[in-house]
Structure formats: C-alpha cells, structure tokens
C-alpha cells in the first residue's frame, strides 16, 4: 500500500523552493572533529548562511549521514541546530546512519521521515539507498516500486528523486568503490517515467551538476557538498578539498524545470587535515 504523502499548500503554478543539506557527520560531543573539522560548528556556519540568504525556502531536505557516531545525541543535535530556521525538514538515511536510532531520535513538530512530499506541481520522493554494514549503496526493487506507484498515484506531478548514494560514477577511484552499485540500471528504469525530472544526492562531499539523457527529456543529476569536510574531485586516492562547507538551493518550477545553485560558507574558517588518508 502506498504511504500517504505530506502535502504543502503551494499553488500548482508557483515554484517550490528547497534547501538541501547533507552529510553533517555529527557527534554526541559538540567539540568532536572529523579530519580536523568541528562538524557541529561547520553545520552551524552553513545554517547561518542559509538563514542570511534563503530562509524563504518552503522546506529543507537532509540527505543522510546526519551522524558520525551513531548516537542518539547526534540526531538530537541536528534537530536542535536546524530548529531556529523554522523550516520543515524531511530526512533520509546515509551509510553512516543507524536507521532505527535515526527514526527514534529525529523527532520534532517539523521533522519528518515520510517518503513522499507533495508541493505545488511536484512530488518529491525520499529514497533509501543504504545497505546494512556497507559504505556503498544499492537501490532495491521495493524502492523502484515505490517510485512507480507514486508516479501512478500523482501522474500530473513532476518528480524529484532524493537519495544518499551517487547513481553515477564521479571519477574518484577510491570513492567510486562506494557508489550505488546498480546505479546504471536504476537510471534506466526511472528514465522510463516521464514525470522524473531530477535526481539529488549527497555522499560524495562535492558538487556535481550533470544531465542524463532520459527517454522523454534530459534528467538533472545533482550532488551537493557536505556541511563539513569536502572530497577533492577527480582524485584517484583519498584527498580532501579546501573548499568550504555548503548547501544547495533548488527552485522547482511549474513547467518541470529545475533551477539550482550551490552556496558555501564565506571565508576560510574550516580547514581539514590534509595528511589524512581515510575516515
């Protein structure tokens, strides 16, 4: 049975504005660092930037790896950090999350782990690409069935698919070991649905904006920087980037087009440990 969707009262002729944050890797301890970056402070800096620039967004998407230590407190810390923005937040799990602990502790009047969001002329579907005990991802048949059933239920709405893992290779040899292993097949399947206009994910800690040649029209493929450390693009070995933490703003237009930009924390406040060879 198809899960009931959360609906926003946005006119079908209006655009839908969404803020995406991803991969904060929070700890129970506010002073803890990941490879030289205090992840609580870097998340706060990103949220401050959102508040200064784009607090008019309709809601927020958090696309996984909320926690680094699997603790209940790390999820509480995330909910507390985002609450001053006043934005509804929809979340999904990443490979560093414990889905059970996440579900129990990502709680609040504006926090939701529901799978379907209806807003304006759009349907946003939150997908689970995680595989228990593995850093890489896989999109199960049940997730594909969810997409097809949701498209059937709301055939007139454009679809944005949101997940944690990258369905395409990103030309980082070490990172591409941990992609969505059936990404090619997944893209072929969703491209058969004319409603699907975009795919959005985290995991790779870097910006990607590409297009996939769908059966009906090009599909936008989008990856978003982490709110903490950044991975150096096109590196064959583990390497960190000096770029600052960031987030993505999306404007989903009534005609099915997507306008999007990446914004980063100004300055050079967060410098990773470049001697690190993994995490």
N, C-alpha and C positions, 0 to 999 in steps of 0.2 A: 504494500500500500504506500502511495506517495505521501511523504511527510508534508504537513501543512506549511505554507510559506509565511514568512514575516513580510508584511506589506507596509510601504511608506506612501503617504498621501502626496504624491508628486504627479502633476499633470502629465499626460502622455505626450504632450508637445514640448515639455520642458526637458532640459538636460539634467542628468544626475551627477552630482559631484561627490567623488570618493577620495579619501586619503588612505593610502596603503602604507603600513609599517610592517617590517619583517625582521626576523632573526635578531631579537634583542639579547638573547642568551643571558638572562638574568639569574642572579643567585639569591639565596636567602639573605646573605650578608651584603649590605649596601656598599661596603668597601671592597668587595671582591673584584678582581680583574680577570679579563680574558686576553691573554697575549699582550699585556701592557695597557689595556684599555679598561677603565672602570665602566662596566656596561650599564649600571644604573645611571651614572652621570651622562653617558652618551645618549641613552634613551631620553633623559630629561631634556638634553640640549635639542634633540630632534623635535620633541613635543613643544618646546618653547618656540622653535622655528615655525612649526605648524600653527601654533596659536597666534604668532605675529603675522603670518601670511595668509592662512587658509582656513580659519575657523568657521567659514561659511559652508564648509562641506556638509553633505547630508548625513554621512556616516563614515566609519573607519573600518578597514579590513586589516586583520592581523594574521599574516600567512605563515605562522609556525615558528618553531624554535624559540618560543617565548622563554623557556627555561634552559639553563645550562647544567643545573644540579638536580633536576627532577623534584625539587622541594615544593611543598605546598606554599611556603612563604614566597617563593619566586613568582608564583602566579598572583598571589595577593599583592605583591609589589607592583606588578604590571597594572592590575586593575586600579590600584591607588594612584599610580603615576598618570594614567590617562584620564582619570575622572575630572580634573579641572577643565578639560577641553569641552566637556558636556556633550560629546558625540556618542551616539550609539556605536558599539564595537562588535563586529562579527569575527569569530576566530576559527582557525582550523589547526590541526597538529602538524608538527615537523618531526624529523627523526630524532631530535634531542628532547622531545616532549614525552611524557608519560600520559597517554590519552585519558586514563582513569583519573589520575591526580589532577590533570588539567581540567577535566569536566567538573570535578568536585569543587575546585577552587577558583575557577574563572567565573565568579558569581557577582551579580550586581544588577540593578534595575535596567541598565543599558548594555549589558553584556549578553551575547547570545552565541551558542554553538550550533544553532539550527542551520540546515543545509541550503535552504532556498530563501532568496530575498527578492521581492517584487518592488520595483521602484520606477515610476514613470513608464516608459515603453520597454523597460529592461527587466530581465531575470538574471540574477547573479547566483551561481551555484558553487557552493563551498565543498571542495572535494578532499578526500583523504588518500594521499599517495604514499603513505608510510608503510613500511614493512617491519614488523616487530623484530628488534635486535639487529637491524641492519641500517647503515647510513644511507644507502641507496633507496630508490623508490620503485613502485610498481602501481599501475592503475588497474584495479581489479575489475572483473566483469560486472560486479554489483554497482560499481561507480559509473560505469558506462550505461548500465540500465537506468540508473537514476537520471543521468543526463537526457537519455531518450524519453523517459517517462515525463520529465519536467518540460521538455520541448513539446511533447504531445499535449500536455495539460495547459500550456500557455503558448499556443502556436504563433500568435501575433507579436510576441515579445522577442527582442534581440537577447542574446545570451552572452554573458561574460563568465568564463570558467576560471576559478581560482583554486590554486593548489600550492603545495610546498616545493615539490621537486621539479627540476627542469625537464621538459619533454624533448628538448633538443640538446645536442652536444654543444658545449661552449668553447671548445678549443683550448681547454686547460686539461692536460693529460691526467693529472692527479685527481682533479675534480670530476672529470667525466666518467671516472670509475663509479661515481655515486649518483648518476643521473636516474631518471625514470627509465628502467630497463626496457619497457615496452613503449617508449615514447613515440617511435615511428608509427607503430600500429594504432596507438591512441589518437595521434593526429589524423591518420587516415580515416578513422571511424568518426571523429567529431566533425571532420570536414564534410561529411555527408549530410550534415544538418544545416540547412540554410540559415537558421537562427544564430548559429555560433559566429560571433564577430571578433572575439579576443580571448587569449589565454594569459593569465597573470600568475606569477610565482615569485618565490624567494630563493632560499637555499644557497645560491651561488655568490652572494655577497658582492654583487656588481650589477651595473646597468646593462641591460640588453633590450634593444628595440628592433625587431625584425618582422617580416611578414612570411606567412605560409600560403602557398598557392592553393586555396580551397577549391572545391568543385563549383562554388557559386560566386565567390568573391575572395580576395585576399583576407586572411585572418591575422590580426595583430598578435605578436608574441612579445611578452614584456616580462623582464626580470628586474628586480628592484634592489638597490643597495641595502645593506644591513644598517640597523641603528647603532651598531658597534664597529667591529673590525671589517675591513674590506679585503677581498681577494684580488690579487693582481690579474688582469685579463690576459688570456693567451699565454699563460706560463705553463711549461711542461712539468715544473716542480712546484711544491708548496711555496707560495710567496704572498706577502701582504702588500697592500697598496696604501699609499699615503693619503688618498682621498678621504675626505671627512664623511662621517655618518650622514645618512639621508633618508628620504622617503619619496613616494610617488603620489602625484595628484592626477586623477583621471576625471575627465568630463565625458560622460556617455551621452551622446546626442540622440535625439528622437529618430533621426534617419539611419541609425545604426553605426555611425562613425564614432571613433574614439579619439579625443584629443588628450595628450598626456605629456607630463614633464617630470623630471627628477629635480628635487631641491635638496641641497646639502646644508649642514650647519656651517655658518660663516666662520672664517678664521682658520686657525690650525691648532685647535685645542687638544685634539686626540691623535696621539702618535703611537702606533703599535710597535711591539718588539720585533724588529726585522730579523733578529737572529733565530726566531722560532722556526722549527721545521715541521710543525704539525700542531694539531689541537684535538 
